[in-house]
Amino acid sequence: VRELWSSDTWRMVDKIQQKWQHATGSQKIGFGRLEDNLNRLIINLLAFSGLTPESMVRETGWLLLDVGRRLERALCTISLIRATLVPRHEDVVENQLMEAVLSTSESLITFRRRYRAFMQLPTVLELVLLDEKHPRALAYQLHRLQQHIKVLPQEQGLHRLNPQERLILEAYTNLRLTDVLTLLKNSEEGIYQNLDEFLSQLTDQL
């Protein structure tokens, strides 16, 4: 793909590789230094992530790249919620987990600005699952996926939805029609059963 990326993008790729090799090397690294190296790596990856869409022509290649990005972010968000917020916890632990989920999904500042209130599971799920205007929310990823899949090349003269379009339409529609309070109703076995089953179904569709 060397001829498909800009020289700026390749400079960033080379910088990431060189800096990481220099940072890790062969010597033993303590936790503090490793954390610093990872933070610098994240900053460089963010720069790379920002450069890529700014330098690629909006053709099929870019669509597939962004489809992959949206799929990955959606699946990671679902996995994060299933690992942290689906199990029932004591209030203190649940509050810590909600804050961790918001922080990990770059949603903590948005949550505090919007709700200005004590964290509650329904409002946290409302933001990270159902907010179509929030770039880190699951609904946003599915909306973008639906847009991209619709314009990908397909067979000539096909006047019905292809299998991918049907899947993303079903997943996106189910997400939009869902109610957070309903997802949190069934919690008899130490987990929010409705929420877990709903997220499991979305995972299969994605």
C-alpha positions as CSV (number, residue, x, y, z in Angstrom):
1,V,0.0,0.0,0.0
2,R,3.0,2.3,-0.1
3,E,1.9,4.1,-3.2
4,L,-1.6,4.7,-1.7
5,W,-0.6,6.7,1.4
6,S,0.8,10.2,1.4
7,S,4.4,10.9,2.3
8,D,3.3,12.6,5.6
9,T,1.4,9.4,6.5
10,W,4.5,7.2,5.8
11,R,6.7,9.6,7.8
12,M,4.4,9.1,10.8
13,V,4.4,5.3,10.3
14,D,8.2,5.3,10.2
15,K,8.4,7.5,13.3
16,I,6.0,5.2,15.3
17,Q,8.2,2.2,14.4
18,Q,11.5,3.9,15.2
19,K,10.3,5.5,18.4
20,W,8.8,2.3,19.7
21,Q,11.9,0.2,18.9
22,H,14.1,2.8,20.6
23,A,11.9,3.0,23.6
24,T,11.6,-0.7,24.2
25,G,15.0,-2.0,23.1
26,S,16.4,-5.0,24.9
27,Q,16.8,-3.5,28.4
28,K,14.3,-4.2,31.2
29,I,11.6,-1.5,31.5
30,G,9.9,-0.5,34.7
31,F,6.1,0.1,34.8
32,G,6.5,3.9,34.9
33,R,8.7,4.0,31.9
34,L,6.5,1.5,30.0
35,E,3.4,3.7,30.7
36,D,5.2,6.8,29.4
37,N,6.2,4.9,26.2
38,L,2.7,3.7,25.7
39,N,1.3,7.2,26.2
40,R,3.7,8.5,23.5
41,L,2.7,5.6,21.2
42,I,-1.0,6.5,21.7
43,I,-0.3,10.1,20.7
44,N,1.6,9.0,17.6
45,L,-1.2,6.6,16.7
46,L,-3.8,9.4,17.1
47,A,-1.7,11.5,14.7
48,F,-1.6,8.7,12.2
49,S,-5.3,8.1,12.6
50,G,-6.0,11.8,11.9
51,L,-3.7,12.0,8.9
52,T,-5.1,8.9,7.2
53,P,-8.7,10.2,6.4
54,E,-7.2,13.7,5.5
55,S,-5.0,12.2,2.8
56,M,-7.1,9.4,1.2
57,V,-9.5,9.9,-1.7
58,R,-13.0,8.9,-0.7
59,E,-13.2,5.8,-2.9
60,T,-13.8,2.2,-2.1
61,G,-10.5,1.8,-0.3
62,W,-11.3,4.6,2.2
63,L,-14.8,3.1,2.7
64,L,-13.4,-0.3,3.5
65,L,-10.9,1.3,5.9
66,D,-13.6,3.2,7.7
67,V,-15.9,0.2,7.7
68,G,-13.2,-1.7,9.5
69,R,-12.7,1.1,12.0
70,R,-16.4,1.3,12.8
71,L,-16.7,-2.4,13.1
72,E,-13.7,-2.6,15.5
73,R,-14.9,0.3,17.6
74,A,-18.4,-1.1,17.8
75,L,-17.2,-4.6,18.9
76,C,-14.7,-3.1,21.4
77,T,-17.5,-1.0,22.9
78,I,-19.8,-4.0,23.3
79,S,-17.0,-6.1,24.8
80,L,-16.1,-3.3,27.2
81,I,-19.7,-3.0,28.4
82,R,-20.2,-6.8,28.7
83,A,-17.1,-7.1,30.8
84,T,-17.8,-4.3,33.2
85,L,-21.4,-3.2,33.3
86,V,-23.4,-6.3,32.5
87,P,-22.4,-8.1,35.8
88,R,-24.2,-6.7,38.9
89,H,-21.9,-5.0,41.5
90,E,-22.2,-3.1,44.7
91,D,-22.9,0.6,44.2
92,V,-19.3,1.7,45.0
93,V,-17.8,-0.7,42.5
94,E,-20.4,0.0,39.9
95,N,-19.7,3.7,40.1
96,Q,-16.0,3.1,39.6
97,L,-16.7,0.9,36.6
98,M,-19.0,3.4,35.0
99,E,-16.4,6.1,35.3
100,A,-13.8,3.7,33.9
101,V,-16.0,2.9,30.9
102,L,-16.7,6.6,30.2
103,S,-13.0,7.4,30.5
104,T,-12.0,4.5,28.3
105,S,-14.5,5.5,25.6
106,E,-13.5,9.2,25.7
107,S,-17.0,10.0,27.0
108,L,-16.4,11.2,30.6
109,I,-16.3,15.0,29.8
110,T,-19.3,14.7,27.5
111,F,-21.2,12.9,30.2
112,R,-20.4,15.5,32.9
113,R,-21.2,18.4,30.6
114,R,-24.5,16.9,29.5
115,Y,-25.9,15.3,32.7
116,R,-24.3,17.3,35.5
117,A,-25.5,14.7,37.9
118,F,-24.4,11.6,39.9
119,M,-23.6,8.7,37.5
120,Q,-26.4,6.3,37.0
121,L,-26.3,3.2,34.8
122,P,-29.2,4.2,32.5
123,T,-27.7,7.5,31.6
124,V,-24.2,6.0,31.1
125,L,-25.7,3.4,28.7
126,E,-27.8,6.1,27.0
127,L,-24.6,7.9,26.1
128,V,-22.2,5.1,25.1
129,L,-24.9,3.0,23.3
130,L,-27.7,5.1,21.9
131,D,-26.3,8.6,21.2
132,E,-26.1,8.9,17.4
133,K,-24.3,12.3,17.6
134,H,-21.5,11.0,19.9
135,P,-18.5,9.7,17.8
136,R,-17.7,7.1,20.4
137,A,-21.2,5.7,20.9
138,L,-22.3,2.4,19.5
139,A,-25.2,4.0,17.6
140,Y,-22.9,6.4,15.8
141,Q,-20.7,3.4,14.6
142,L,-23.8,1.5,13.3
143,H,-25.1,4.6,11.5
144,R,-21.8,5.1,9.7
145,L,-21.6,1.5,8.8
146,Q,-25.1,1.6,7.3
147,Q,-24.0,4.7,5.2
148,H,-20.8,3.1,4.0
149,I,-22.2,-0.3,3.2
150,K,-25.0,1.3,1.2
151,V,-22.6,2.9,-1.3
152,L,-20.1,0.1,-1.6
153,P,-20.0,-1.5,-5.1
154,Q,-22.5,-4.3,-5.7
155,E,-24.0,-6.3,-8.5
156,Q,-25.5,-4.3,-11.3
157,G,-29.3,-4.2,-11.4
158,L,-29.7,-5.4,-7.8
159,H,-32.8,-3.7,-6.5
160,R,-33.0,-5.4,-3.1
161,L,-30.9,-5.2,0.0
162,N,-27.8,-7.3,0.0
163,P,-27.0,-9.5,3.0
164,Q,-24.7,-6.9,4.5
165,E,-27.3,-4.2,4.2
166,R,-30.0,-6.4,5.8
167,L,-27.7,-7.2,8.7
168,I,-26.7,-3.6,9.5
169,L,-30.3,-2.4,9.0
170,E,-31.5,-5.0,11.5
171,A,-28.8,-4.2,14.0
172,Y,-29.2,-0.5,13.7
173,T,-33.0,-0.6,13.9
174,N,-32.9,-2.9,17.0
175,L,-30.5,-0.5,18.7
176,R,-32.6,2.6,17.9
177,L,-35.8,0.9,19.1
178,T,-34.3,-0.4,22.4
179,D,-35.1,1.1,25.8
180,V,-32.3,1.3,28.3
181,L,-34.7,0.7,31.3
182,T,-36.0,-2.5,29.7
183,L,-32.4,-3.7,29.2
184,L,-31.8,-3.3,32.9
185,K,-35.0,-5.1,34.1
186,N,-34.0,-8.7,34.3
187,S,-31.1,-9.1,36.7
188,E,-31.9,-12.2,38.7
189,E,-28.7,-14.2,38.1
190,G,-26.1,-11.6,39.1
191,I,-26.1,-10.0,35.6
192,Y,-28.3,-7.8,33.6
193,Q,-29.6,-10.6,31.5
194,N,-31.6,-8.5,28.9
195,L,-28.6,-6.2,28.3
196,D,-26.2,-9.2,27.9
197,E,-28.5,-11.0,25.4
198,F,-29.1,-7.8,23.5
199,L,-25.3,-7.1,23.2
200,S,-24.6,-10.7,22.3
201,Q,-27.1,-10.5,19.4
202,L,-25.5,-7.2,18.2
203,T,-22.0,-8.9,18.3
204,D,-23.3,-11.8,16.2
205,Q,-24.8,-9.4,13.6
206,L,-21.6,-7.3,13.4
